[in-house]
Amino acid sequence: MKLVSYEYAGQRGLGKVVGERVIPLNQVLPELPRSIAALLAAGAEVLAQVERVQVDDEALEFTQIRLLPPVTDPQKYLAIGMNYKAHAEEAARNGVPIPKSQLWFNKQVSCLNGPFDPVEMPKVSDKLDYEAELGVVIGKRCRHVSVAEAASVVAGYLVCNDVSVRDWQMRSPTFTLGKSFDTHGPIGPWLVTADEVPDPHNLMMRCWVNGELRQETNTGDMIYNIWEQIAYLSTVMTLEPGDILATGTPAGVGVGFDPKRFLAVDDVVRIEVEGLGYIENRVVAEK
């Protein structure tokens, strides 16, 4: 099942994608929550109700709506750094030491952006970079999850661009400032539920800038797999329905080139993950 958040005629709603159309779930089932995080928190019975909804005359065309970030109100957006060996090596060449354990940082949730919305070039920097990532969305409130149990707390998957402002990233050892500028968290295009992704560790992931392939890898190349990531994080904190985990980027980011290849205004970044669709964002100047 593919779930979206969208805007139509000035109103926000939840949708279920069927083929080339979107079923407006809040019209069909008015009692449903109005966010995907709340829908996940409502539990399996409510999700099963959504699963049974069929296309009817109320379904919308994609041309009629604006897709929003699928999860519009997560409590947490966490990302792991240098989780692909080749990327860790290119980061080390730029003075970032290879971590000896999982390296996590926050992207503040105010950075979230739609799958096809513009990404801003900040007024304070020209070191704008892209990072293709597989995103995981937590489906159940959980703590102290074992590696063996971790798959059971995943609601689904989506495509992420961990947009990074490299000079601001290095101003703080947590990376958070350089990872959290407004509009620098495009995700989507929808949440693909976990039952449609048999093996999240065997998906091809690619990133193009202006049609040039910059990143390409299989998610099986992660240093720490998704289940290990969830176990590690849940040792520290309670994970909540709708929380987003960005699972690492491969080699080929702009800062890894010599000379460096940062993004410029009017560049278009397209990121695709096998089976999950793609997101595409144009860089615009911050107003």
C-alpha positions as CSV (number, residue, x, y, z in Angstrom):
1,M,0.0,0.0,0.0
2,K,1.2,3.5,-0.9
3,L,0.1,6.3,1.4
4,V,0.4,10.1,0.7
5,S,-0.2,13.4,2.3
6,Y,-1.5,16.0,-0.1
7,E,-3.0,19.4,-0.6
8,Y,-6.1,19.9,-2.7
9,A,-8.3,23.0,-3.0
10,G,-6.7,24.5,0.0
11,Q,-7.3,21.5,2.2
12,R,-4.8,18.8,3.5
13,G,-5.7,15.2,3.5
14,L,-4.4,11.6,3.5
15,G,-4.5,9.5,0.3
16,K,-4.1,6.0,-0.8
17,V,-2.4,5.6,-4.2
18,V,-4.0,3.1,-6.6
19,G,-2.5,3.1,-10.0
20,E,-2.4,6.7,-11.3
21,R,-5.1,8.0,-8.9
22,V,-5.3,9.0,-5.2
23,I,-8.2,8.0,-3.0
24,P,-9.0,10.9,-0.6
25,L,-9.2,8.8,2.6
26,N,-10.6,11.5,4.8
27,Q,-13.6,11.8,2.5
28,V,-14.2,8.1,2.2
29,L,-13.5,7.4,5.9
30,P,-14.2,10.7,7.7
31,E,-13.3,9.2,11.1
32,L,-9.7,8.6,10.0
33,P,-6.9,10.6,11.6
34,R,-5.6,13.4,9.3
35,S,-1.9,12.6,9.4
36,I,0.1,9.4,8.6
37,A,1.8,9.5,12.0
38,A,-1.6,9.4,13.7
39,L,-2.9,6.8,11.3
40,L,0.1,4.5,12.2
41,A,-0.5,5.1,15.9
42,A,-4.1,4.1,15.5
43,G,-3.0,0.5,14.9
44,A,-3.3,-2.4,12.6
45,E,-7.1,-2.6,12.5
46,V,-7.4,1.0,11.2
47,L,-4.6,0.3,8.6
48,A,-6.5,-2.8,7.5
49,Q,-9.6,-0.7,7.0
50,V,-7.6,1.6,4.7
51,E,-6.2,-1.4,2.9
52,R,-9.8,-2.4,1.9
53,V,-10.7,1.0,0.4
54,Q,-11.2,0.8,-3.4
55,V,-11.0,3.4,-6.1
56,D,-14.3,5.2,-6.8
57,D,-15.5,8.4,-8.4
58,E,-14.0,10.6,-5.7
59,A,-10.4,9.5,-6.6
60,L,-8.1,12.4,-7.6
61,E,-5.6,12.7,-10.4
62,F,-2.0,13.5,-9.5
63,T,-2.3,16.6,-11.6
64,Q,-5.0,17.9,-9.2
65,I,-3.0,17.7,-6.0
66,R,0.3,18.8,-4.5
67,L,2.1,16.0,-2.7
68,L,3.3,16.9,0.8
69,P,6.0,15.1,2.8
70,P,4.2,11.7,3.4
71,V,4.8,12.1,7.2
72,T,4.1,15.8,7.9
73,D,4.4,15.7,11.7
74,P,7.1,13.2,12.9
75,Q,8.4,13.7,16.4
76,K,11.9,12.8,15.2
77,Y,13.9,12.8,12.0
78,L,17.2,11.0,12.7
79,A,20.0,10.3,10.2
80,I,23.0,8.1,10.4
81,G,26.3,9.4,9.0
82,M,28.9,7.5,6.9
83,N,27.0,4.3,6.8
84,Y,28.3,3.2,3.4
85,K,32.0,2.3,3.3
86,A,32.9,4.2,0.1
87,H,31.1,7.3,1.4
88,A,32.9,7.0,4.8
89,E,36.2,6.9,2.9
90,E,35.4,10.0,0.8
91,A,34.3,11.8,4.0
92,A,37.6,10.9,5.6
93,R,39.4,12.5,2.7
94,N,37.6,15.7,3.7
95,G,38.7,15.6,7.3
96,V,35.7,13.7,8.8
97,P,37.1,10.7,10.7
98,I,35.5,7.3,10.1
99,P,33.3,6.6,13.1
100,K,33.9,3.5,15.3
101,S,30.2,3.1,16.0
102,Q,26.9,4.3,14.6
103,L,27.0,8.1,14.1
104,W,23.6,9.7,14.5
105,F,22.4,13.3,14.2
106,N,19.1,15.1,14.1
107,K,17.5,16.8,11.1
108,Q,15.1,19.2,12.8
109,V,11.6,18.4,11.6
110,S,11.1,21.9,10.4
111,C,13.3,21.0,7.4
112,L,10.7,18.6,6.0
113,N,9.8,19.3,2.4
114,G,7.6,17.8,-0.3
115,P,8.9,15.3,-2.8
116,F,8.7,17.8,-5.7
117,D,9.0,21.1,-3.9
118,P,12.0,23.5,-4.3
119,V,15.0,23.3,-2.1
120,E,16.5,26.7,-1.0
121,M,20.1,27.7,-1.6
122,P,20.8,29.5,1.8
123,K,21.8,33.2,1.8
124,V,24.6,32.3,4.2
125,S,26.3,29.5,2.2
126,D,27.1,28.2,-1.3
127,K,28.2,24.8,0.0
128,L,24.8,23.0,-0.7
129,D,25.0,19.3,-1.2
130,Y,22.8,16.3,-1.8
131,E,22.6,12.8,-0.2
132,A,20.4,10.0,-1.6
133,E,19.1,7.9,1.2
134,L,16.5,5.2,2.0
135,G,14.1,6.4,4.7
136,V,12.5,4.1,7.3
137,V,9.3,5.1,9.0
138,I,8.6,3.7,12.5
139,G,5.1,2.2,12.9
140,K,4.9,1.4,16.6
141,R,5.9,3.0,19.8
142,C,8.9,1.0,21.0
143,R,11.9,0.8,23.2
144,H,14.8,-1.7,23.6
145,V,14.0,-3.4,20.3
146,S,16.3,-6.4,19.5
147,V,17.8,-6.8,16.1
148,A,15.6,-9.9,15.6
149,E,12.4,-7.9,16.4
150,A,13.3,-4.7,14.5
151,A,11.4,-5.4,11.3
152,S,8.2,-5.7,13.3
153,V,8.3,-2.0,14.3
154,V,8.7,-0.6,10.7
155,A,5.7,0.9,9.0
156,G,7.3,1.4,5.7
157,Y,9.8,3.1,3.5
158,L,10.3,6.3,1.5
159,V,12.9,8.2,-0.5
160,C,15.0,10.9,1.3
161,N,17.4,13.6,0.2
162,D,19.5,14.5,3.3
163,V,20.3,18.0,1.9
164,S,23.4,19.3,3.6
165,V,25.0,22.7,4.0
166,R,28.6,21.5,4.4
167,D,30.2,24.5,6.0
168,W,27.4,24.8,8.6
169,Q,27.5,21.1,9.1
170,M,31.1,21.4,10.3
171,R,30.4,24.2,12.7
172,S,28.9,21.7,15.2
173,P,30.2,18.3,16.0
174,T,26.6,17.1,15.9
175,F,26.1,18.1,12.2
176,T,22.6,19.3,13.1
177,L,22.8,22.9,12.0
178,G,24.1,22.0,8.5
179,K,21.4,19.3,8.1
180,S,18.4,21.3,9.2
181,F,17.9,24.4,7.1
182,D,14.3,24.9,6.0
183,T,13.3,22.9,2.9
184,H,16.4,20.6,3.3
185,G,14.4,17.5,4.1
186,P,12.5,16.5,0.9
187,I,11.0,13.0,1.4
188,G,8.4,10.9,-0.5
189,P,6.8,10.6,-2.9
190,W,4.7,8.3,-0.6
191,L,5.1,5.9,2.2
192,V,5.3,2.3,0.9
193,T,4.2,-0.1,3.6
194,A,6.7,-2.7,4.7
195,D,4.6,-5.6,3.3
196,E,5.5,-4.3,-0.2
197,V,9.2,-4.3,0.4
198,P,10.3,-7.9,0.9
199,D,14.0,-7.0,1.5
200,P,14.9,-3.3,2.2
201,H,18.6,-4.4,2.1
202,N,18.4,-5.2,-1.6
203,L,17.2,-2.1,-3.3
204,M,19.1,-0.1,-6.0
205,M,19.4,3.6,-5.1
206,R,20.4,6.3,-7.5
207,C,20.9,10.1,-7.6
208,W,21.1,12.4,-10.6
209,V,22.0,16.0,-10.8
210,N,20.7,17.7,-14.0
211,G,20.5,14.2,-15.5
212,E,24.0,13.2,-14.6
213,L,24.2,10.1,-12.5
214,R,26.2,11.0,-9.3
215,Q,25.3,8.2,-6.9
216,E,24.4,4.5,-7.4
217,T,24.5,1.7,-4.9
218,N,22.6,-1.2,-3.5
219,T,21.2,-0.8,0.0
220,G,22.9,-4.0,0.9
221,D,26.1,-2.1,1.1
222,M,25.2,-0.5,4.4
223,I,27.8,-0.9,7.2
224,Y,25.0,-1.1,9.8
225,N,21.8,-2.5,8.5
226,I,18.3,-1.2,9.3
227,W,17.6,-3.7,12.1
228,E,20.9,-2.8,13.8
229,Q,20.1,0.9,13.5
230,I,16.7,0.5,15.2
231,A,18.2,-1.7,18.0
232,Y,20.9,0.9,18.6
233,L,18.6,3.9,18.7
234,S,15.9,2.2,20.8
235,T,18.5,1.5,23.4
236,V,18.6,5.2,24.0
237,M,15.1,6.5,23.2
238,T,11.6,5.6,22.6
239,L,10.7,5.5,18.9
240,E,7.3,6.8,18.0
241,P,4.9,6.1,15.1
242,G,5.9,8.4,12.2
243,D,9.5,8.9,13.3
244,I,11.8,8.9,10.3
245,L,15.3,7.3,10.1
246,A,17.5,8.2,7.1
247,T,19.8,5.2,6.7
248,G,22.9,6.6,5.1
249,T,24.2,7.8,1.7
250,P,26.6,6.2,-0.7
251,A,29.7,7.7,-2.3
252,G,29.3,10.4,-4.9
253,V,28.1,13.4,-2.9
254,G,29.3,16.8,-4.2
255,V,31.8,17.3,-1.4
256,G,33.5,14.1,-2.3
257,F,34.7,15.3,-5.8
258,D,38.0,17.0,-6.5
259,P,37.2,19.8,-7.3
260,K,34.0,19.8,-5.2
261,R,30.7,19.8,-7.1
262,F,28.2,21.7,-4.9
263,L,24.7,22.5,-6.1
264,A,23.8,25.7,-7.7
265,V,20.6,27.6,-8.2
266,D,18.4,25.9,-10.9
267,D,20.1,22.5,-10.5
268,V,17.6,19.6,-10.3
269,V,18.3,16.7,-8.0
270,R,16.4,13.4,-8.6
271,I,16.7,10.5,-6.2
272,E,15.2,7.1,-6.9
273,V,15.0,4.0,-4.7
274,E,13.9,0.8,-6.4
275,G,10.3,0.0,-5.7
276,L,9.7,3.3,-3.8
277,G,9.5,5.8,-6.6
278,Y,11.5,9.0,-6.8
279,I,11.7,12.6,-5.6
280,E,12.9,15.5,-7.6
281,N,13.7,19.0,-6.4
282,R,15.0,22.2,-8.0
283,V,17.4,24.5,-6.2
284,V,16.1,28.0,-5.8
285,A,17.6,31.1,-4.1
286,E,16.4,31.7,-0.6
287,K,14.2,34.8,-0.6
